[in-house]
């Protein structure tokens, strides 16, 4: 395969990675309401789809790195992504544009992942507090007043089952 064909395959692979990241970003956006609503089935469905997309991203990453190594040659001792960004081959511009888009999608995915991580932490807190209430009760048992009616002492704490 000649260098022109390698450049074409690299540009195609980078565009495919961008499409995969675009899909992954959409799944991250769909995951946020599932975490807010504590919806285990919906969360399972989204996570299953994310796993498939991540496997595709890994596969495309391997192809991209293999193509970059072939284009850069064995003498290239630097990181391949900066090498691509500086390349002056006539077919490099298409791959460079796709690389910029890929980096942008990577940043967006990282930001959405952090936001979803915060939602997950809150969901874990709500579940942990609910389990604490289930296992220990509210702490104070109801008392019978002089009239024979039940009275429940007020309980302070951080328990909020609303989320």
ROVEX-233239 format. One record per atom (N, C-alpha, C, O): residue in three letters; atom name; x, y, z. Coordinates in steps of 0.001 Angstrom, whole numbers, plus 500000, padded with zeros to 6 digits. Example, Ala and Ser with C-alpha at 12.3 -4.5 7.8 and 13.67 -1.06 7.14 Angstrom:
2
PT  nugu  fifi       u       v       w
PT   Ala     N  513190  494310  507800
PT   Ala    CA  512300  495500  507800
PT   Ala     C  513200  496700  507800
PT   Ala     O  514236  496681  508465
PT   Ser     N  512850  497750  507080
PT   Ser    CA  513670  498940  507140
PT   Ser     C  512900  500030  507870
PT   Ser     O  513409  501138  508039
// end
This chain:
163
PT  nugu  fifi       u       v       w
PT   Unk     N  500860  498819  500000
PT   Unk    CA  500000  500000  500000
PT   Unk     C  500901  501238  500000
PT   Unk     O  501830  501335  500802
PT   Unk     N  500620  502185  499093
PT   Unk    CA  501471  503381  499029
PT   Unk     C  501064  504405  500081
PT   Unk     O  500027  504268  500731
PT   Unk     N  501882  505416  500235
PT   Unk    CA  501666  506422  501283
PT   Unk     C  500350  507189  501083
PT   Unk     O  499687  507542  502058
PT   Unk     N  499982  507441  499857
PT   Unk    CA  498733  508158  499596
PT   Unk     C  497544  507340  500092
PT   Unk     O  496609  507878  500685
PT   Unk     N  497594  506042  499842
PT   Unk    CA  496520  505167  500332
PT   Unk     C  496507  505121  501859
PT   Unk     O  495441  505102  502475
PT   Unk     N  497699  505103  502469
PT   Unk    CA  497780  505101  503939
PT   Unk     C  497170  506379  504509
PT   Unk     O  496446  506339  505504
PT   Unk     N  497465  507506  503876
PT   Unk    CA  496882  508770  504345
PT   Unk     C  495360  508745  504218
PT   Unk     O  494656  509227  505106
PT   Unk     N  494857  508195  503138
PT   Unk    CA  493411  508081  502960
PT   Unk     C  492783  507185  504014
PT   Unk     O  491734  507516  504567
PT   Unk     N  493420  506048  504295
PT   Unk    CA  492909  505141  505337
PT   Unk     C  492961  505811  506702
PT   Unk     O  492052  505636  507514
PT   Unk     N  494027  506584  506966
PT   Unk    CA  494140  507276  508254
PT   Unk     C  493010  508296  508410
PT   Unk     O  492376  508365  509463
PT   Unk     N  492763  509075  507377
PT   Unk    CA  491676  510066  507448
PT   Unk     C  490330  509370  507666
PT   Unk     O  489510  509831  508460
PT   Unk     N  490107  508265  506964
PT   Unk    CA  488864  507506  507123
PT   Unk     C  488744  506951  508550
PT   Unk     O  487669  507005  509149
PT   Unk     N  489829  506429  509081
PT   Unk    CA  489817  505881  510445
PT   Unk     C  489536  506981  511460
PT   Unk     O  488763  506779  512396
PT   Unk     N  490159  508144  511281
PT   Unk    CA  489913  509259  512203
PT   Unk     C  488462  509723  512131
PT   Unk     O  487863  510037  513159
PT   Unk     N  487895  509768  510937
PT   Unk    CA  486474  510151  510820
PT   Unk     C  485584  509104  511498
PT   Unk     O  484592  509447  512140
PT   Unk     N  485943  507841  511350
PT   Unk    CA  485169  506784  512015
PT   Unk     C  485275  506915  513529
PT   Unk     O  484294  506700  514242
PT   Unk     N  486460  507266  514023
PT   Unk    CA  486615  507502  515468
PT   Unk     C  485756  508672  515918
PT   Unk     O  485144  508623  516985
PT   Unk     N  485707  509726  515108
PT   Unk    CA  484862  510880  515450
PT   Unk     C  483397  510460  515533
PT   Unk     O  482680  510871  516446
PT   Unk     N  482954  509644  514582
PT   Unk    CA  481565  509160  514621
PT   Unk     C  481308  508338  515882
PT   Unk     O  480260  508470  516514
PT   Unk     N  482269  507492  516240
PT   Unk    CA  482116  506664  517447
PT   Unk     C  482076  507543  518694
PT   Unk     O  481273  507299  519595
PT   Unk     N  482936  508564  518753
PT   Unk    CA  482915  509477  519903
PT   Unk     C  481621  510279  519936
PT   Unk     O  481089  510545  521014
PT   Unk     N  481111  510667  518783
PT   Unk    CA  479839  511397  518728
PT   Unk     C  478726  510534  519334
PT   Unk     O  477898  511024  520102
PT   Unk     N  478717  509250  518981
PT   Unk    CA  477724  508321  519536
PT   Unk     C  477930  508155  521041
PT   Unk     O  476966  508123  521805
PT   Unk     N  479189  508050  521461
PT   Unk    CA  479498  507910  522884
PT   Unk     C  479017  509140  523664
PT   Unk     O  478470  509012  524759
PT   Unk     N  479226  510328  523092
PT   Unk    CA  478752  511556  523749
PT   Unk     C  477231  511551  523890
PT   Unk     O  476700  511965  524920
PT   Unk     N  476542  511090  522873
PT   Unk    CA  475087  511003  522942
PT   Unk     C  474667  510063  524063
PT   Unk     O  473717  510344  524793
PT   Unk     N  475375  508946  524198
PT   Unk    CA  475051  507996  525271
PT   Unk     C  475329  508604  526648
PT   Unk     O  474574  508366  527591
PT   Unk     N  476398  509381  526769
PT   Unk    CA  476676  510052  528043
PT   Unk     C  475554  511029  528392
PT   Unk     O  475174  511160  529555
PT   Unk     N  475031  511709  527378
PT   Unk    CA  473920  512638  527619
PT   Unk     C  472654  511884  528025
PT   Unk     O  471886  512368  528856
PT   Unk     N  472432  510702  527444
PT   Unk    CA  471276  509879  527814
PT   Unk     C  471448  509274  529203
PT   Unk     O  470462  508981  529879
PT   Unk     N  472690  509086  529628
PT   Unk    CA  472966  508476  530929
PT   Unk     C  472619  509410  532086
PT   Unk     O  472201  508946  533147
PT   Unk     N  472784  510715  531898
PT   Unk    CA  472567  511675  532981
PT   Unk     C  471165  511583  533588
PT   Unk     O  471056  511494  534811
PT   Unk     N  470088  511600  532797
PT   Unk    CA  468756  511476  533421
PT   Unk     C  468553  510138  534123
PT   Unk     O  467835  510060  535120
PT   Unk     N  469179  509095  533610
PT   Unk    CA  469064  507778  534261
PT   Unk     C  469677  507824  535652
PT   Unk     O  469152  507223  536589
PT   Unk     N  470787  508537  535783
PT   Unk    CA  471439  508671  537088
PT   Unk     C  470622  509558  538015
PT   Unk     O  470528  509289  539213
PT   Unk     N  470031  510613  537466
PT   Unk    CA  469217  511509  538290
PT   Unk     C  467969  510812  538800
PT   Unk     O  467555  511037  539937
PT   Unk     N  467368  509970  537976
PT   Unk    CA  466131  509298  538345
PT   Unk     C  466369  507966  539040
PT   Unk     O  465418  507296  539442
PT   Unk     N  467633  507580  539182
PT   Unk    CA  468003  506296  539784
PT   Unk     C  467250  505151  539100
PT   Unk     O  466607  504328  539752
PT   Unk     N  467347  505123  537782
PT   Unk    CA  466633  504134  536968
PT   Unk     C  467598  503015  536575
PT   Unk     O  468349  503158  535610
PT   Unk     N  467583  501894  537320
PT   Unk    CA  468568  500845  537063
PT   Unk     C  468451  500197  535684
PT   Unk     O  469475  499904  535067
PT   Unk     N  467258  499968  535189
PT   Unk    CA  467119  499310  533887
PT   Unk     C  467608  500210  532761
PT   Unk     O  468341  499765  531878
PT   Unk     N  467205  501471  532793
PT   Unk    CA  467657  502407  531760
PT   Unk     C  469176  502592  531828
PT   Unk     O  469848  502678  530800
PT   Unk     N  469697  502652  533041
PT   Unk    CA  471141  502794  533216
PT   Unk     C  471875  501567  532674
PT   Unk     O  472930  501696  532054
PT   Unk     N  471323  500395  532904
PT   Unk    CA  471921  499160  532384
PT   Unk     C  471946  499179  530855
PT   Unk     O  472944  498799  530242
PT   Unk     N  470852  499619  530248
PT   Unk    CA  470773  499673  528786
PT   Unk     C  471823  500629  528204
PT   Unk     O  472519  500294  527246
PT   Unk     N  471923  501815  528795
PT   Unk    CA  472889  502804  528305
PT   Unk     C  474316  502301  528511
PT   Unk     O  475170  502467  527640
PT   Unk     N  474572  501685  529666
PT   Unk    CA  475915  501171  529950
PT   Unk     C  476298  500071  528976
PT   Unk     O  477450  499985  528552
PT   Unk     N  475350  499244  528626
PT   Unk    CA  475613  498189  527649
PT   Unk     C  476001  498786  526293
PT   Unk     O  476942  498321  525650
PT   Unk     N  475284  499797  525874
PT   Unk    CA  475598  500469  524613
PT   Unk     C  476951  501173  524681
PT   Unk     O  477724  501143  523724
PT   Unk     N  477230  501807  525824
PT   Unk    CA  478521  502484  525985
PT   Unk     C  479672  501486  525888
PT   Unk     O  480712  501797  525308
PT   Unk     N  479497  500302  526445
PT   Unk    CA  480537  499276  526396
PT   Unk     C  480838  498889  524953
PT   Unk     O  481999  498729  524577
PT   Unk     N  479799  498742  524152
PT   Unk    CA  479993  498397  522742
PT   Unk     C  480722  499511  521992
PT   Unk     O  481624  499242  521199
PT   Unk     N  480333  500753  522243
PT   Unk    CA  480967  501881  521550
PT   Unk     C  482419  502015  521988
PT   Unk     O  483288  502299  521164
PT   Unk     N  482692  501814  523277
PT   Unk    CA  484075  501899  523756
PT   Unk     C  484948  500811  523130
PT   Unk     O  486120  501052  522840
PT   Unk     N  484397  499634  522922
PT   Unk    CA  485157  498571  522254
PT   Unk     C  485494  498989  520823
PT   Unk     O  486607  498748  520354
PT   Unk     N  484552  499606  520134
PT   Unk    CA  484800  500095  518779
PT   Unk     C  485868  501190  518789
PT   Unk     O  486751  501207  517930
PT   Unk     N  485788  502100  519754
PT   Unk    CA  486780  503176  519862
PT   Unk     C  488172  502591  520076
PT   Unk     O  489136  503050  519464
PT   Unk     N  488286  501580  520942
PT   Unk    CA  489582  500939  521165
PT   Unk     C  490110  500303  519886
PT   Unk     O  491294  500416  519572
PT   Unk     N  489236  499642  519159
PT   Unk    CA  489644  498998  517915
PT   Unk     C  490144  500043  516909
PT   Unk     O  491192  499863  516290
PT   Unk     N  489391  501130  516753
PT   Unk    CA  489782  502183  515821
PT   Unk     C  491072  502863  516260
PT   Unk     O  491889  503252  515425
PT   Unk     N  491256  503004  517566
PT   Unk    CA  492490  503587  518093
PT   Unk     C  493696  502736  517697
PT   Unk     O  494736  503270  517312
PT   Unk     N  493557  501420  517791
PT   Unk    CA  494638  500525  517398
PT   Unk     C  494960  500639  515911
PT   Unk     O  496126  500660  515519
PT   Unk     N  493911  500714  515087
PT   Unk    CA  494113  500878  513642
PT   Unk     C  494807  502199  513359
PT   Unk     O  495752  502257  512573
PT   Unk     N  494330  503273  514010
PT   Unk    CA  494925  504602  513806
PT   Unk     C  496398  504611  514176
PT   Unk     O  497227  505139  513435
PT   Unk     N  496721  504029  515316
PT   Unk    CA  498119  504037  515754
PT   Unk     C  498987  503203  514807
PT   Unk     O  500128  503575  514534
PT   Unk     N  498466  502086  514305
PT   Unk    CA  499211  501276  513349
PT   Unk     C  499489  502048  512063
PT   Unk     O  500596  501996  511528
PT   Unk     N  498489  502758  511574
PT   Unk    CA  498672  503559  510364
PT   Unk     C  499671  504688  510591
PT   Unk     O  500503  504972  509730
PT   Unk     N  499584  505332  511757
PT   Unk    CA  500522  506414  512061
PT   Unk     C  501956  505894  512130
PT   Unk     O  502877  506556  511652
PT   Unk     N  502149  504718  512721
PT   Unk    CA  503493  504140  512799
PT   Unk     C  504033  503842  511406
PT   Unk     O  505212  504067  511132
PT   Unk     N  503178  503339  510534
PT   Unk    CA  503625  503042  509162
PT   Unk     C  503954  504319  508408
PT   Unk     O  504923  504360  507650
PT   Unk     N  503153  505364  508609
PT   Unk    CA  503409  506631  507917
PT   Unk     C  504649  507343  508462
PT   Unk     O  505434  507902  507696
PT   Unk     N  504819  507321  509770
PT   Unk    CA  505955  508024  510387
PT   Unk     C  507260  507280  510163
PT   Unk     O  508328  507888  510099
PT   Unk     N  507170  505962  510044
PT   Unk    CA  508377  505165  509829
PT   Unk     C  509038  504791  511133
PT   Unk     O  508760  505380  512177
PT   Unk     N  509924  503800  511066
PT   Unk    CA  510579  503313  512287
PT   Unk     C  511563  504315  512897
PT   Unk     O  511907  504209  514074
PT   Unk     N  512008  505270  512114
PT   Unk    CA  512982  506234  512631
PT   Unk     C  512330  507293  513522
PT   Unk     O  513024  507997  514255
PT   Unk     N  511020  507406  513461
PT   Unk    CA  510303  508425  514244
PT   Unk     C  510288  508028  515715
PT   Unk     O  509729  506995  516083
PT   Unk     N  510906  508854  516548
PT   Unk    CA  510985  508565  517988
PT   Unk     C  510052  509452  518815
PT   Unk     O  509992  509307  520036
PT   Unk     N  509341  510348  518184
PT   Unk    CA  508450  511258  518916
PT   Unk     C  507039  510673  518989
PT   Unk     O  506737  509664  518352
PT   Unk     N  506193  511321  519769
PT   Unk    CA  504793  510918  519821
PT   Unk     C  504182  511088  518443
PT   Unk     O  504516  512024  517717
PT   Unk     N  503300  510194  518094
PT   Unk    CA  502760  510180  516737
PT   Unk     C  501700  511249  516490
PT   Unk     O  501564  511734  515367
PT   Unk     N  500962  511616  517506
PT   Unk    CA  499924  512628  517303
PT   Unk     C  500543  513999  516986
PT   Unk     O  500087  514652  516047
PT   Unk     N  501564  514463  517728
PT   Unk    CA  502207  515722  517321
PT   Unk     C  502854  515613  515934
PT   Unk     O  502873  516577  515168
PT   Unk     N  503380  514428  515627
PT   Unk    CA  503962  514222  514302
PT   Unk     C  502911  514449  513228
PT   Unk     O  503174  515116  512227
PT   Unk     N  501714  513893  513434
PT   Unk    CA  500629  514067  512471
PT   Unk     C  500249  515539  512350
PT   Unk     O  500037  516035  511244
PT   Unk     N  500163  516232  513467
PT   Unk    CA  499768  517643  513453
PT   Unk     C  500767  518495  512664
PT   Unk     O  500381  519508  512082
PT   Unk     N  502040  518101  512635
PT   Unk    CA  503074  518873  511926
PT   Unk     C  503350  518359  510517
PT   Unk     O  504107  518990  509779
PT   Unk     N  502771  517259  510132
PT   Unk    CA  503075  516650  508837
PT   Unk     C  502698  517590  507690
PT   Unk     O  501692  518296  507756
PT   Unk     N  503517  517585  506644
PT   Unk    CA  503279  518481  505504
PT   Unk     C  502903  517720  504233
PT   Unk     O  502882  518302  503148
PT   Unk     N  502608  516435  504356
PT   Unk    CA  502192  515659  503187
PT   Unk     C  500904  516259  502628
PT   Unk     O  500056  516716  503395
PT   Unk     N  500742  516264  501297
PT   Unk    CA  499529  516857  500710
PT   Unk     C  498223  516228  501212
PT   Unk     O  497209  516924  501275
PT   Unk     N  498212  514963  501564
PT   Unk    CA  496988  514308  502048
PT   Unk     C  496824  514425  503564
PT   Unk     O  495827  513956  504114
PT   Unk     N  497788  515044  504241
PT   Unk    CA  497749  515127  505705
PT   Unk     C  496654  516061  506212
PT   Unk     O  496151  515870  507320
PT   Unk     N  496275  517066  505425
PT   Unk    CA  495324  518074  505919
PT   Unk     C  493976  517460  506299
PT   Unk     O  493360  517879  507278
PT   Unk     N  493520  516476  505536
PT   Unk    CA  492244  515822  505853
PT   Unk     C  492332  515089  507190
PT   Unk     O  491417  515168  508009
PT   Unk     N  493433  514378  507405
PT   Unk    CA  493635  513659  508665
PT   Unk     C  493815  514643  509819
PT   Unk     O  493335  514394  510925
PT   Unk     N  494499  515753  509571
PT   Unk    CA  494708  516751  510623
PT   Unk     C  493386  517387  511061
PT   Unk     O  493175  517627  512250
PT   Unk     N  492507  517656  510110
PT   Unk    CA  491190  518220  510449
PT   Unk     C  490380  517221  511275
PT   Unk     O  489726  517598  512248
PT   Unk     N  490425  515952  510884
PT   Unk    CA  489701  514926  511647
PT   Unk     C  490306  514764  513034
PT   Unk     O  489583  514530  514002
PT   Unk     N  491633  514887  513138
PT   Unk    CA  492289  514788  514448
PT   Unk     C  491832  515912  515371
PT   Unk     O  491585  515672  516553
PT   Unk     N  491716  517132  514857
PT   Unk    CA  491244  518258  515680
PT   Unk     C  489832  517992  516195
PT   Unk     O  489516  518264  517354
PT   Unk     N  488990  517458  515314
PT   Unk    CA  487620  517139  515720
PT   Unk     C  487615  516024  516769
PT   Unk     O  486840  516063  517724
PT   Unk     N  488482  515038  516584
PT   Unk    CA  488577  513921  517534
PT   Unk     C  489010  514426  518913
PT   Unk     O  488465  513993  519929
PT   Unk     N  489964  515320  518955
PT   Unk    CA  490423  515889  520228
PT   Unk     C  489287  516656  520900
PT   Unk     O  489114  516580  522116
PT   Unk     N  488514  517395  520104
PT   Unk    CA  487375  518143  520660
PT   Unk     C  486343  517192  521258
PT   Unk     O  485834  517433  522353
PT   Unk     N  486034  516108  520537
PT   Unk    CA  485086  515124  521066
PT   Unk     C  485626  514478  522343
PT   Unk     O  484869  514218  523278
PT   Unk     N  486919  514222  522380
PT   Unk    CA  487528  513640  523579
PT   Unk     C  487364  514544  524779
PT   Unk     O  487065  514077  525877
PT   Unk     N  487558  515843  524576
PT   Unk    CA  487381  516805  525682
PT   Unk     C  485933  516851  526150
PT   Unk     O  485661  516872  527350
PT   Unk     N  485001  516867  525192
PT   Unk    CA  483580  516885  525548
PT   Unk     C  483188  515625  526310
PT   Unk     O  482447  515694  527290
PT   Unk     N  483680  514483  525863
PT   Unk    CA  483368  513216  526537
PT   Unk     C  483919  513227  527956
PT   Unk     O  483265  512743  528879
PT   Unk     N  485100  513769  528135
PT   Unk    CA  485693  513843  529474
PT   Unk     C  484846  514729  530387
PT   Unk     O  484607  514382  531544
PT   Unk     N  484396  515865  529873
PT   Unk    CA  483568  516778  530682
PT   Unk     C  482233  516132  531047
PT   Unk     O  481802  516219  532197
PT   Unk     N  481573  515483  530079
PT   Unk    CA  480299  514812  530374
PT   Unk     C  480515  513650  531347
PT   Unk     O  479683  513404  532221
PT   Unk     N  481612  512951  531195
PT   Unk    CA  481924  511852  532107
PT   Unk     C  482085  512334  533540
PT   Unk     O  481643  511673  534479
PT   Unk     N  482725  513495  533702
PT   Unk    CA  482884  514065  535053
PT   Unk     C  481536  514452  535647
PT   Unk     O  481272  514203  536823
PT   Unk     N  480684  515062  534824
PT   Unk    CA  479352  515447  535327
PT   Unk     C  478549  514206  535721
PT   Unk     O  477885  514190  536758
PT   Unk     N  478615  513177  534889
PT   Unk    CA  477895  511945  535216
PT   Unk     C  478494  511276  536444
PT   Unk     O  477772  510653  537222
PT   Unk     N  479800  511395  536628
PT   Unk    CA  480440  510854  537828
PT   Unk     C  479922  511532  539089
PT   Unk     O  479724  510881  540116
PT   Unk     N  479704  512840  539007
PT   Unk    CA  479142  513568  540159
PT   Unk     C  477714  513109  540436
PT   Unk     O  477321  512953  541592
PT   Unk     N  476943  512896  539378
PT   Unk    CA  475574  512383  539554
PT   Unk     C  475599  510989  540170
PT   Unk     O  474769  510666  541019
PT   Unk     N  476536  510178  539749
PT   Unk    CA  476658  508822  540293
PT   Unk     C  477028  508872  541772
PT   Unk     O  476511  508089  542569
PT   Unk     N  477913  509780  542136
PT   Unk    CA  478284  509918  543553
PT   Unk     C  477071  510298  544392
PT   Unk     O  476876  509773  545488
PT   Unk     N  476260  511213  543873
PT   Unk    CA  475056  511611  544609
PT   Unk     C  474093  510427  544725
PT   Unk     O  473510  510202  545785
PT   Unk     N  473928  509681  543648
PT   Unk    CA  473029  508520  543675
PT   Unk     C  473516  507492  544697
PT   Unk     O  472714  506903  545420
PT   Unk     N  474829  507279  544754
PT   Unk    CA  475384  506352  545742
PT   Unk     C  475097  506842  547154
PT   Unk     O  474787  506042  548037
PT   Unk     N  475198  508137  547372
PT   Unk    CA  474931  508710  548689
PT   Unk     C  473469  508467  549087
PT   Unk     O  473187  508071  550218
PT   Unk     N  472549  508705  548156
PT   Unk    CA  471123  508513  548447
PT   Unk     C  470857  507052  548791
PT   Unk     O  470157  506763  549761
PT   Unk     N  471404  506141  548015
PT   Unk    CA  471190  504711  548275
PT   Unk     C  471813  504311  549612
PT   Unk     O  471210  503559  550378
PT   Unk     N  473012  504809  549891
PT   Unk    CA  473677  504488  551158
PT   Unk     C  472857  504980  552352
PT   Unk     O  472722  504267  553346
PT   Unk     N  472314  506185  552260
PT   Unk    CA  471491  506723  553346
PT   Unk     C  470193  505917  553499
PT   Unk     O  469746  505654  554616
PT   Unk     N  469604  505535  552384
PT   Unk    CA  468368  504744  552446
PT   Unk     C  468640  503389  553093
PT   Unk     O  467854  502923  553918
PT   Unk     N  469746  502762  552721
PT   Unk    CA  470105  501481  553336
PT   Unk     C  470379  501638  554829
PT   Unk     O  470044  500761  555625
PT   Unk     N  470979  502744  555194
PT   Unk    CA  471230  503009  556611
PT   Unk     C  469910  503079  557373
PT   Unk     O  469792  502526  558467
PT   Unk     N  468929  503750  556805
PT   Unk    CA  467614  503851  557453
PT   Unk     C  466966  502471  557537
PT   Unk     O  466364  502127  558554
PT   Unk     N  467086  501689  556479
PT   Unk    CA  466482  500352  556468
PT   Unk     C  467102  499472  557543
PT   Unk     O  466389  498765  558256
PT   Unk     N  468406  499511  557662
PT   Unk    CA  469079  498614  558597
PT   Unk     C  469063  499099  560040
PT   Unk     O  469060  498286  560964
PT   Unk     N  469052  500385  560242
PT   Unk    CA  469113  500874  561626
PT   Unk     C  467812  501507  562079
PT   Unk     O  467651  501784  563267
PT   Unk     N  466894  501742  561182
PT   Unk    CA  465667  502427  561550
PT   Unk     C  465957  503909  561688
PT   Unk     O  467058  504369  561388
PT   Unk     N  464983  504633  562133
PT   Unk    CA  465173  506066  562304
PT   Unk     C  465821  506399  563638
PT   Unk     O  465981  507575  563967
PT   Unk     N  466190  505405  564400
PT   Unk    CA  466931  505631  565634
PT   Unk     C  466048  505698  566864
PT   Unk     O  466347  505054  567869
PT   Unk     N  464997  506442  566809
PT   Unk    CA  464137  506600  567982
PT   Unk     C  462825  505859  567738
PT   Unk     O  462194  506019  566693
PT   Unk     N  462433  505069  568690
PT   Unk    CA  461191  504304  568578
PT   Unk     C  460023  505172  569027
PT   Unk     O  460199  506093  569825
PT   Unk     N  458832  504879  568515
PT   Unk    CA  457675  505682  568918
PT   Unk     C  457391  505504  570414
PT   Unk     O  457623  504440  570988
PT   Unk     N  456891  506560  571012
PT   Unk    CA  456571  506548  572435
PT   Unk     C  455053  506685  572615
PT   Unk     O  454362  507325  571824
PT   Unk     N  454575  506061  573678
PT   Unk    CA  453163  506235  574013
PT   Unk     C  453065  507402  574966
PT   Unk     O  453741  507440  575994
PT   Unk     N  452233  508339  574625
PT   Unk    CA  452034  509490  575497
PT   Unk     C  451061  509149  576616
PT   Unk     O  450553  508030  576680
PT   Unk     N  450800  510111  577497
PT   Unk    CA  449896  509894  578618
PT   Unk     C  448484  509568  578149
PT   Unk     O  447731  508904  578860
PT   Unk     N  448127  510027  576970
PT   Unk    CA  446778  509771  576467
PT   Unk     C  446678  508421  575779
PT   Unk     O  445582  507996  575413
PT   Unk     N  447815  507731  575597
PT   Unk    CA  447832  506441  574934
PT   Unk     C  448077  506539  573433
PT   Unk     O  448105  505530  572729
PT   Unk     N  448252  507758  572957
PT   Unk    CA  448533  507917  571530
PT   Unk     C  450033  507785  571269
PT   Unk     O  450864  508094  572122
PT   Unk     N  450349  507316  570061
PT   Unk    CA  451752  507210  569665
PT   Unk     C  452290  508580  569297
PT   Unk     O  451617  509367  568630
PT   Unk     N  453493  508855  569731
PT   Unk    CA  454168  510073  569289
PT   Unk     C  455555  509679  568798
PT   Unk     O  456242  508867  569417
PT   Unk     N  455943  510258  567697
PT   Unk    CA  457251  509963  567110
PT   Unk     C  458185  511137  567361
PT   Unk     O  457903  512263  566952
PT   Unk     N  459305  510867  568040
PT   Unk    CA  460249  511958  568272
PT   Unk     C  460845  512423  566934
PT   Unk     O  461025  511643  565999
PT   Unk     N  461136  513706  566888
PT   Unk    CA  461740  514222  565656
PT   Unk     C  463167  513694  565544
PT   Unk     O  463885  513560  566534
PT   Unk     N  463550  513401  564309
PT   Unk    CA  464879  512859  564053
PT   Unk     C  465585  513800  563103
PT   Unk     O  465079  514114  562025
PT   Unk     N  466754  514244  563513
PT   Unk    CA  467545  515073  562611
PT   Unk     C  468580  514191  561935
PT   Unk     O  469016  513184  562494
PT   Unk     N  468949  514559  560788
PT   Unk    CA  469952  513777  560068
PT   Unk     C  469998  514186  558621
PT   Unk     O  469296  515096  558181
PT   Unk     N  470835  513496  557902
PT   Unk    CA  471037  513850  556492
PT   Unk     C  470250  512952  555558
PT   Unk     O  470548  512870  554367
PT   Unk     N  469241  512276  556100
PT   Unk    CA  468494  511335  555299
PT   Unk     C  467497  512081  554425
PT   Unk     O  466623  512788  554925
PT   Unk     N  467635  511918  553138
PT   Unk    CA  466692  512485  552185
PT   Unk     C  466431  511432  551128
PT   Unk     O  467276  511200  550263
PT   Unk     N  465306  510809  551182
PT   Unk    CA  464993  509753  550236
PT   Unk     C  464504  510318  548905
PT   Unk     O  464287  509571  547951
PT   Unk     N  464335  511624  548844
PT   Unk    CA  463923  512247  547591
PT   Unk     C  465074  512336  546612
PT   Unk     O  464835  512381  545405
PT   Unk     N  466314  512363  547078
PT   Unk    CA  467470  512499  546190
PT   Unk     C  467847  513902  546159
PT   Unk     O  468802  514270  545474
// end
